[in-house]
C-alpha cells in the first residue's frame, strides 16, 4: 500500500509516573519519575498518513472492519471494547493485538477507535464513518490529551496557544477525510509513555461568526480509551495470569465512584510508582472494576484506592488515600508502616502462585467418628527454643512437620490449626485482615512464598502419615481499619446499627458478594492447599440476615452444606465468640452436614466432676449428646472438648476457682493456685485423668488442646493473650510422661473398641444399661448423687467387623464415674458367659498402674458377683474378655 507519510514532532504533555501529590497529567518542559529527574521535552512521534484518491480506497479496504472484527454496542452502553488478534499479510510490522472501541456521539453518530500494539509501540486509530457537519469546509479536528489518574474529568483545555514551547496539556490534530467521506487519524506512542488514558473530543471549525462545534459522547463526556493496558475482564476476582503472561485485575465495589490501581516497584516504597484511575465506563462491569496489563514490567506489588461519598458512614471516616489490599490476592506481603496505627500495610504481590507438586498426595478421608483432633497454634507450637529447631523453622509450618512424631505418639489423626490468615497483631488471629493466604510470618523465611510452600509441604507430609489438616476460619468479622471497610463498607459489613454488630466490624455474611467471598476462599484452600475441613468460629453470626435478623435457612450455611467441593470436607460450627470470649447457645441449621463444637459437653462434664452436675446431664454427654444431634445427624457430629485455647487450660481447671472464674466451672481441688500439699496434688492429678477419660469414652470426636498433655498453665488467666508457647522441656516431666502415655492408651483403646466408642449412629437402647453402685437404677435428677456407671453391650456383628483376629474375645464395657469425696464399692454386673471382667483403667491408682492394655482381672467376691472398690473422685473402666 502506497502512503505519503508526514511525520510531525509534537510537544506533548508530561506524564506523572509516581508523584501522587499531583496525579493528574500536567505539562512541563521536564518531569520527574519518582526520585530520578528527567529533563527535556517528551516527544510523541505522531504520524499523519495523508492518502489520496486510489490510495485512499486501498487504505479503506485494509481497515480493521474488513478483517472480520465484530463490534457490538448495546443501546445503553456508550463504549463496547473487544480484544482480538489482528494481522494482515501486507503489513511489514508485527501487530500483536487490537482493542476495538465503538462510541455513540451526542448527535447519534458513531466513532470507532482501534488501539494496536505494533512491535514496541502503540498506535491509536480514530475513524468517524459518517458525521453531519454544518460548516461548508467539512473539517474535523481532534482535541486530545493523556492522563493516568482522575478519569472522571477531561484535562483542562487551553487552546489559545499552539507554540512549540507552550505547556498546554492537550493538543489539536486534524483528521483526514477520505473520498468516501470517512474521517481517519492515526497516532503513535512510544512504549515508555505507557500506560495512560487517551481522552479526546471532536471539533468542527465553523464560520467566523459561529463558534466551533464540539462533539462528545452521548453522555456529553469526552471519548476515552486505555492505551498500554486493556479493559480487562470482570471475572475471576483478584489477580489472574494468562498463559501469555498477561495479568487481569478485578475487584468488587458497588458504591465506589472511583477506583485507582496503585502499582509499586519497590516493596519498601511509601508511595506507589504508578497510580491508574479506572474509567467507570470502560473498566467497570456492574459492580466489578477490572483492568488488564500485558506484563508486570518493573512493578512488584499492587493495591487499590477507593473514593466516593457512599463509601463513608457516620462511623467510617476512612481516608480515601489509604492503599488497600485486594481481598482476593493470593500472595501478599507486608510493606512499610501505614502510619495509621494499625501496623504494617499489606499489598498483593505481582506474581503467580508458586507451583507445587502434589503428585502422590492422598487425602486420608477419615470418617468423622474415627477422628482424634489436636488443636494448636502454628507459631506457638514450635517457636520456643526448647523445640531445638533452627530459628527459621521454629514457629513455622515446617516446624509442625518436624514435630510430626509427637502427634503420632498421642494417637492423633487430625490437627486443627488456629486461624492462619493475616490478622490484627494486637488482637490476635481471630481478627483477620485477609482470607486467601497464610500469614507470611509462619513461613520458614518469614516471606509469603515460603509460607505457601511450607504449608503445602506440611499438609502433604501429614497426609502421608494418615493425619488430616483442619483450619479454624473466621468469616463473621474482620480487624478494624484496613480490611474491607474502605472498599465498600455498606456491602461487606453490617452498618445498620443492629445491636453491636457495626461496632464489631461484623461482615454481612449472607449478602451475595460476601457469600461469594467466603465460598471462593474455602474452595481455594481445598483445591490449592488440600485442606480437609474447616471449623467456623463465631458460627452463630453466620445465621444473621442483611438487617441482623436470625435466618432459619441462611444462604451461606446452606451453600456450604451443598457445595459440590466443600460438601466432601468436614465442616464444623463453633459458636464461640472471640469478642466476648464465650460461646453462644444456638440451634444451628445443619442439613445433616454440619458438625458442631459441643460446648454443652464441656460444661456438663466440668460441672459433674466438681460435684455440681446432674447424672442425667453426664449420661447425655457420654452416649452421644442426643439432645443436640438426634435431629438426623448422630454422635459423630459432636466435637467434644474439655479445654480450648480460650479459658483455662486443663491443669488450671483443677487449680483455680476464684470468684472471677465462675464462668469457667472450675474447681481448685481444695487450695487456690500452686500448692505443695500432697492430698491436693493427688486430687488434681485424678481430676485431670478423669477429664481425659470421659473425653475419650464418650461418643463423639475428642478434641485435645495444645499444651494440656504437659500441664502448661496460664497462671489462672482465661485470656487468650496469656497463652504461652509450647515448652518442649515440659514433656520430660513425670506429669507429661504419664499424661501423654495415658492419651496414647485411650486413643488406641478407642480405635480398638470402635464398635462401641466410634459410632456414627446412636447406641440402641438395649445396648446400654445405667446403674448406681449397687446395680440399682440411677436417680437421674437428684443433685446429691455423685456416682454413675454404664454398661455398653457389644454387638456381635459390629465386633466381628473390626477385622482383628482376636476380636471374638472382646466383650462388654463397664465404666464407672465417681465425683464423690468418699470411696465407693461398685458391684459389676455379671459378664457374658465364658468371660470375666478385666480392669483397664483406675484413675486413682499411681502411675504406671492406673491404666493397662492387658488389664487386671477383677476378683470374683462370691458366685456370680464381682465387686470393685473405687476411691473418691475417680473413674474406672472394665472390659469383659474370654477366660
N, C-alpha and C positions, 0 to 999 in steps of 0.2 A: 504494500500500500504506500503510495507516494504521499508525503506530507511536507509541508513547509513550516518547520518549527520556528517559533520566535521565543527565545529564552529571555526572560526578564528577571533580573535580580531585584527582589522586593524586600525592603527592610520590614521586618515583621515585629510583632510583639514579643516580649520576653516571657519565657515560661518560668513560673516559680516552682522549683523542684523540691523544696523542702522547708522553706521558711514559712511556718504555719501561722505566724502573726499576720501575714498578708497572703492568704492562699489564693486570692484572685490573680488572674493573669494581668500583669502590668508591664507596660513597655518602658524600656530604658536602653541606654547605649551600653550597658553592661549588666550582668546579673551574677548572682551567687548561687551555686549549687551546694547547699549545706554550708560547710566551712571553707570551701575552695572557691576562690574568686576567679571568675572567667570574664574577661573584658572583650569588648568588641561587639559588632553587630551580629545578630543571628540571621543568617541568610536562608531564605526559603527559595529553592530553585523552582519557580513556577513556570511551567511551560504551557503557553497557549498554542494550541495547534490550529493554525489558520488553514482551512481546507476549502478549495474552490471547485465548483461545477462537478465534473465527473468524480473528482477525488472525494467530494462531499458525499456523493452517493455511495462510493465504496466504503467510506468511513461509517456511514449509517448502517450499511449491511453487516458490519463487523461489531456493532454494538451488542452488549450482553443479551439484549432481548431476543436476538436471533440465535441464541445458543441454549434454548430450552430452559431458560431461567424463569421460574414461576414465582410471581409476586402476588400475595393475597392481602387484601385490605378490607377489614370489617367496617361497617358503617360508623361504628362508634370509636374506631381506632384511627389515629392520625398517622401512625407510622407502623409498618409491619416489616421488620428486618428478617432476612433469610440468608444463612450462610451455606455456600456450596462451592465445590471445585469449579474452576473456570479456566479454560485454556484454548488456544487456537494454534493450528499448525503454522500460521503465517507469522506469529509473534516470535521475535528473536529473544525477548527477555522472558524469564520464568515468572509466571503468575501463579502463586500458591493458592490463594483463596479470595473469593469475592463476597462481600457482605452487601446485600441489596436492601435499600430502604425506599418506601413509597410514601409520599406525603400528599395530603389534600390541602389545598390553599383555601384561604378565606373566601375566595371568589369562585370556588368549585373546580379549579384546575388541578392538575397533577404534577408533582415534582418527583423525579427519580434521582436517587443518589447511590452511586456504586463506590465502595471502598475496597481497593485492591491492594494486596501485598505483592510487590514486584521486586524480586531479589531482596535487597536490604532496605528498600524504600516502600513508601505507601503512596498511592495516588487516590485522589478523590475526584470522581466524575459526576458532574451535575448535569442532568438532562431535563429540559422542560419540553415535552412533546408538543403542546399547544397552549397558547396563552393569549387572552384577549388584551390588547394594548390600545389605549386610546390615542397615544401620540402617533404622529404621522411617520416618524423615523423608525419606529418599532425597535428601539434599542432596549437591551436588558442588561442590568449591572448587578453584580454580586457584591453585597457588603458582608464581610465575613471577619471572624476572629476565632481565637482559640482560648480555651481555658481548661483548668483541671478541677476547679472547685467552684462551689456556688452555682450550680447549674440552674437554679430557679430564675435567674435573670441573665439577660444578654450583657455583654461587656459594654461599658459606657461608650456611646457613639460620639465621634468627633471628626467630622468630615470637612472641616473648614480648611484644613491644610493637608497638602499631599507632597510636601517637600521631602526629599530623601532623609533629611535629618530630623524629621518630626517623630515624636514618640507616641503617636496615637496607637490605640490597642486594636483598631480594626482597619481593614483595607477594602478598597474597591477594585473589582476586576470585571471587565465587560465579558459577557457571554457571546459566543459566536452563533449566528443564525445560519442554518443550512438552507439549501434550496427548497427543502420540504417544509420550511417554517419552524423547524426544531431548533431550540437553543441548547448549546452544549458548552462545557468548560471542563478542563482537567487541571488539577493542581497536584503537585508532587512535593512530598515531605521526606526529610531525612529521618532515619531510624532513631537518631539521638534525641529527636524532639518528642518522641512518643513517651507515654500515651497522652492524649488530650481529646477534648471535645471540639468538633468543628461546628461552629454556630454561624448561621447566615440568614439574611433576608434578601429578597429580590426587589430591585427598584427599577422603575422605568422613567428616564428623564423626560420631563414634559416640556411644553412650550414655555416661553419666557414669562408669561403671565400666570402660569399654573404651576403649583408645587409638584415635586416629584411624587409619583405613585409608589407606595411601598406595599409589597405583597408578603404576607406572613402565612403561617399555618392556619387551619380552620379554627384553632384555639386562640388565634390572634397572638401567637407567640412566635419566637424565632424557630427556624428549622435547626435541628441539632442532630448530629451523628457522632458516634465514637470512632476515633482513629487510633490504631495501635492496640486496641483491645476490642472484645466483642460484647454483644448484648448479653451473652450467657444464657443459661437455662435455669428455670425455677426448681429443678429437682435433679438429683437429690440435694437436700440441705447440707450446708457445710462446704468444705473444700474438697473437690474431687479432681482426679487426674485422668486424662485420656491417654490412649496408647501412644499418641504422638507427643506426649509431654505437656500438652496444654492444660490449663487449670480453669476450673469453674468455681466461682464463689456464689453461694446462695444463702440468704438469711431471712428469717421472718420478722416483720414488724408492721403491724396493721396501722398503728397510729403515728408512725414516724412521717414527718413531712419531708425530711431529707436524711439520706444515709451517706456517709463518707467512708470509703475504704482507705485505710491507713496502712501503708507498707513501710517496713523498716529494713534498712540494710546493715544494721548492727544491733546485736542483742543488748548492748548497753546504752543504746541511744535513748535520749529522753524524749525526743520528738520524732515523728515519722519522717522518712526521707521523701515520701510522696503521699499526698492526700488527693484522692479522686472522688469527686462528688458524683453519685449515681443519679442519672436522669430519671425522674419518676415516670416518664412516658416511654423511655427506651429500656431501662434497666429494672422495670418492675412489672410483675405479672400477678394480679390480685394483691395478696399481702406479702409476696415474696420479692425481695430485691436480689438482683443477680448481675454478674458481670464475669467475663472470661478473659484470660491472658494466654498468649502463646507460650510463655515460659516465665519462670520466676526471675530471670536475669540476675541481678545482684542482690535482690531482696531476700531476707531470711525469715521474716515473721510478719504477721498482719493482725489487724484488729479493726474495729468499726467505731465511728461516732454516729450518734443518732440525735436528730433535732426535731422539735415540734412541740407545740403547746399541749397537745393531747397526751404527750408522754409524761407530763407532770401531774401530780396530785397534790392535795394540801399537805401531805406528809412526805412527799418525794420531791424535794428541791434538788434534783440531780443536775450536776454540772454537765452541760452538753459537750464540754471539751474533753471529758473523760474518754479514753480509748478503751473499748470494751472487748472482751474475749468472745469469739464466735462460739455459741453454745454447742455446735456440732464439731468443733475442732478435735481431731483425733490425736495429734501430737502437740502438746503445749509446753511452754517453758516460762519460768519466772523471768521478768525483765527488771527494770530499775524500780526503786520505790516509787509508789504512785503519789506520794505527798498528800494523801487524804486520810491518813491514819488507819489504813486497812492493809498494811503490809506491802508486799511486792505485787506489781502488776503482772497479770498473766496475758500472754499473747499466743496465738496459734502459730505453729511453725510451718513454713512453706516447703514442706517435704512430704513425700509419700510415707505411709506407714511402713516400718521395716518389715521385710519379708521374713517369714518364719516357716520352717519345715516341720509340719505336723505329721509327717509320714510315720506310721506305726502307732499313733496315739489312739487308744481305745478307751472310751469313757467307761467307768465301772458300772454305771447304770444300776446302782443298788436300789432295791425296793425300799420303801420308806421304813418299814418295820425292822429292817436289818441295820439301820444306821446307829452308830455311836458317834456323837458330834463333840468336837472340841472347839470352843470359841476362843479367839485370840486376837491380839493387836499385832500387826505385822512388825511395826517398828519396835515396840516394847519387848517383843518375844526374844530378840537376839541382840539388842543394842548394848546390853550390859557387858562390861568387859569380862565377866565370868563366863560368857559364851565361848571365849577363846577363839573368836573369829576375827579375821582381819577387819580393820575399821571400815573398809569399803564394802564388806559383806555383812557385817553386823547391822541389824535393823532394816534389812532389805528382804526382798523376795528370795534372793539367793541364800540368805540366812535361814529361811524356813527349809529350803532344800537340804541344807547342811544338817539340820536337826530332825530330819525325817524319821530316824530311828526312834526318837522319843515318842512319836505318835504310834508307831508300830508296837513299842513296848507297852503302851497303855491299852492297846486293842482298839484304838480309834480308827474309823474308816471314813470319816468326813471332817474337814476343818471348816469352821465358819469364821470368815475374816471380817473384823470390824471395817467400817467404810474406808475404802482406799482412794476415793475420789479426792481431788484437790479441795481443801476446806479452809474455813476460817481458823487460823492457827491460834487465835486467842480463845475461841470457844470449843474447839476440838472437832473430830472427824464427823460428828453428827450434824454439822452445819456446812453443807457442801457449797462449792462455787461452780462446779462443773460435773458433767455426768458421762463423759466419753473417754476419759483417760485416767490412768493411775497417777497418784501423787508422785512427782518426779523424785522426791527425796527418798522414796522406797527403792529406787534403783541402785545398783552397786556403785555406779559413778555419780549418783545423785543427779542424773540427767534424764530427760523424757524418753529418749530412745532406749537407754539401758533399763529403765523401769518397765517399759513394754516388753522388751525381750526377756528380761529376767523373770517377769511374771509368767510369761508363756512357758518358759523352761521349767519353772516351778510346777505349773499345772500339769505339764507332760510327765514330769518325774513322779508326782503324786499319783496320777492316773496309772502309771506303770506299776505302782505299788498298791493298787486297789483302793486308793483314798480319793474321795470326791472333794471338790472345792466349791464351797458356797460363799456368797457375798452378802453382807448386810448392805442394804441400799436405803437412801433417804430421798424420797421424791415428793415430800409433802411441804418442805420449806427449804430455804437457802440461807446462806450467810447474808449479812447486811452489806450494803454497798455495791460493789462492782460484780454482781452476779447477773441476774436477768432484769433487774429493776430498770436500768437505763435503756434497755432495748425496747420494751413495751410493757410497762408495769400493769396496765389495766387488762392486758390479755393474759399475762403469765401469773398474776397474783390476785388474791382476794383484796379488793380495795373498797369494799362496801361497808367496812366497819362492823362486820359480824363478829360479835364477842371480841376476842383479842386476836383474830386471825391476821388482821392487817399489821398489827404490831409485831407479829411473829414472822413476817415475810413468808406467809403461807402461800404456797403455789395452788393455783386453781386447777387441781389435777384432772378434773373431768371436763375442762374446757378443751375443745378439739386440738388446738396446737400444742397444749401441754401434754395431753394424752398421747399425741404422736411423738413428742419428745421422749416420753417415758418408754414407750414401746420400741422406738428406734434404739434407745440406749440399751435396753435389755437384750434386744436381738443382737446388737453389736457385741456385747460381752459374751454371748453364747457362741456366735459364729467365729469371732476373731480370737477369743481367749479360751474357748471351750469350757466356760463356767457351767457347773452342774445344777445350780439353783440359786435362789435369792430369798433373803429374809427382809421383808419390808418394814422398816422401823416407822413407828407412829402410824401404823396402818389404819387406825380409825379415821384419820383425816383423809384417807383415800375415798371415803364414803361421802364427802361433802360435795354439794352441788355448786352451781355458779354463785348462788347467793348465800352459801354457807349452810344450807339445809342438808340434813342427812337423807341420802337416797337409798331406797330399798334395792335398786339394781344399778349401782354406779357403773357407768360405761367402761371406765378404765379397768376396774376389777374384773368385770365380765370379759373384756377384751383379752386380758392376760390369761384368764382361765381357758379361753377357746382359741388362742393364737396357735397356729399350726406348729410353730417352733417352740414357743415358750411353754406350751402345754406338756411338752416332753421333759421339762425340767421340774425341779422341786420349787414350789412357790409357797412361801411361809409368811403369814401375817403376824407381826409383833406390834402390839398396841402400846408399847412403852413410848412415852413422850419425852424426848430429850429436854424440852423446856421445863417441865415440872418434875423431871426425873422420876416419873411414876407411870404405871400402866393405866389404861382406861378400860373400863368394863364395856365391851362392845359385842353385840351379836353380829358376827361378821358373815356376810354373804359369801358362799364358797363354791357353789355349783359342783360339789363333790371333787374339787380340785385343790382348793386352798387348805393347807395345814395352818396351825396356829401355835405360837409360843404360849405355853399353858401357865399363865400366872396363878390360876387357882391351885394348881398342883403345888407350886412353891409355897403359897400362903397356908394351905391346909396342912402340909407336911411340917412346916415350921411351927404352926400352932400346936399340932399334936405332940411333937417331941418336946415342946416346952411345957406340956401338961395342960393346955387350954383349948384343945380341939375336941371335936366330937368323933366318935368311932365311925359314924356314917360318912363323914367327910373323908376320913382316911381310906375307908373301903372304896369309895367312889374313885379316888385317885389311883388306888392300887389296880383296880380292874378296868382301867381304860377311860375314865372321865366321860361316862355315858351322859352326864347332864349337858355336855358340850358337843360331843362328837357322835351321838347316836342318831343324828339327823341325816343319815345317808353316807357318812364318812367311815369312821371307825377309830380305834385307839391309835393306829399308826399315824394319824394326822395330828397327834398331840406331841409337841416338842417340850418335854418336861425338863425343869431345871430347879436347882436349889439356890444357887447364887449366880449372879451375872456380873457384867463389867460395870454396872452401877449398883449402888447399895453396898452392903457389907460383903466382903469375901467370906468364904466358908469358915476360916479359922476365927474370924471376928464375930460370926453369928453365934458362936458358943463362948465368946469372951467379953462382949459388950452388950448392955441392955439398958442404957440410961434413958431418962425421960425423953430426950431429944431424938432417941432412936425407936420410938414407939411404933412407927410405921414399918420398921424392919422385922418385927415379930421375932426378935432375937432373945436369947437367954444366956446370961453370963456364967451359968452353972455354979453360982454361989459367991463369986467375987468379981468385981468390975476390973477389966483390964488385965495386964500381966500379973502373974502370981507364982509363988513357989510352993503353994500348998498342994501336996500330993493328991488329996481327995478331989480337989477341984480340977487338977490337971487330968486325972484319970477320967473324971466325968466328961470333960471336954473331949477327950480322945474318943470315948464311947459315942458321944453325940455326932462327931464327925463321921465315924464309921456308920452310924445309924442313917445319917442323911444319904451317904453314898449307897448303902444297901437298899434303902427304899427306892432311890432313884433307878437302880438297875433291875429290881424285881417287879417294878410297876410296868403295866402295859403302856406303850408309847415310846418315843425316841428320847433317850437320855442325852442331856447336853451338859458337858463339863465346862468349867471356866478356867482360863489360863491362870496358873499360879496356885490354884486350890490344892493341887497334888503335892505341893511342897510347903504349904502353910504360909503363903505370903499374906501380909497384913497391911491394912491402911491405917492402923492405929485407932480403929473405931470410926473412921470417917466414911460415910456413904458416897461422898462426892467422886465423880468420875475423874476429876483432875488429880485426885490423890492416889490414883493407881500408879504403881511403880513398875519399872522394868523387871522382867523375869530374872531372878537371881539363880543362875545355874549352880552355884555353890550350894544352894539350899537343897538341891537334890541329893546331896551326900549325907544329909542329916538322917537320924533314925526315923523321925516322923515321916519324911519324904519317902524313905525306903519302904516302910510298911504300907504307906498310903498308895504309892504307885503300884506296888505288888497287889494290893487289895483291888484296885481298879482293874488291873490286868486280869485278875481272877474272875471278877464279876463280868467283865466283857466276854471272857472265854466261856464262862458258865452260861451266860445269856445266849450265846451263839449255840452252845451245845444243846440247851433246852429251848430251842426256838419254837418247838411245838407248843409251849406254854407261855413263853415270855416275849416272843417276837411274832405277835399275831396281828394280821391286818384287820381281822374281824373280832368282835367281842366274844368272850367265852360264853359257852352255853350255860344256862342256869344249872344244869345237872353236873357241870364240870367244876363247880366251885362251891365250897362249904365254908361257913364262918363260925367261929367258936369263941367262947370265953376260955379261960384257963382250965376250967373243969369240963369242957366239952359241951356245955350248955349254950344256947343261942345268945348272942350279944345283946346288950341293952343299948341300942343304937343312939338314942338321943339323951342318954344320961351323961352329963358333963363330968361326973365324978369317975367314970370308968376310963381306965388308962391302959387296958390290955385288949389286944385283938389278935386272933390267929386265923389264918385262912389255909384251906387245903385246895390245891389245884390238881385236878384229876387228869391224868394223862389219857389222851385219846389214842387208842392203839393204832389207828390208821395214820394219824399225824406223826406219831413216834417213829413208825416204820419209814415215813417219807424223809426222815432226817438223813438217811443214807449211811449212817455209821453202823458198822457190823455189830457193835456192842449195844445198839440202840434198844434191843429187846430187853436189856437188863435195867432200863430206866423206868422208874415208876412215878408215883405221885410226888408232889412237892408240898411241904408243910412249912409255912413261915409264921413266926410269932413276933409281935411288936409290943414292947412294954415302955410306957412313959412314966410308970410308977416309980416312986422313990424307995421301993422295997422289993425284995426278991419275990418271985412267983414260981410256984410249981406248976408246970404245964403238963397236962395229960394229952398225949398224942393219940390220934385215932388209930385203930388197927390198920396195919399196912396191907396192901393187896396180898393175896395168897401166894406163898412162896417167896415173899420179900421181907426185908427188915429195914428199919429206919437208920440212916447214917446222918450224923450231924456234919454239915459242911461249913456253917458259919455260926459263931457266937461272938458278938462284938464286945462282950465283957471280958473275954479271955486275953491274956497277954500275947504279944507277937513273938514268934510266928504262928502260934497255935490257934489264933482266932478265926482262921479260915483254912480250908484244906480241900484239895481236889479229890483225894481218895476218900476222905470222910472218916469220922469216928463213929463206930456203932453205938446206938443207944441201947443201954441195958434194959432188958425186959424186967419189970418190977414183979409181976405176977402173970399168970396165964392170961394172954390177950391184952395186957396193959403195959404201955410204955409211958414213962414219965421223965421229965427233964426239969431241972431247976434253973431258972433264969434270974440273973442279977438285975438290980434296978437299972433303968434307963439303958436297955439293951435290946438287941434284935437277934433272932436265931433262924437258921434255915436247915431243914432236914429233907433228905431225898430218899425215897423208897427204892431199894435195889435188890436184885436177886441174891438170895443167900448162897 
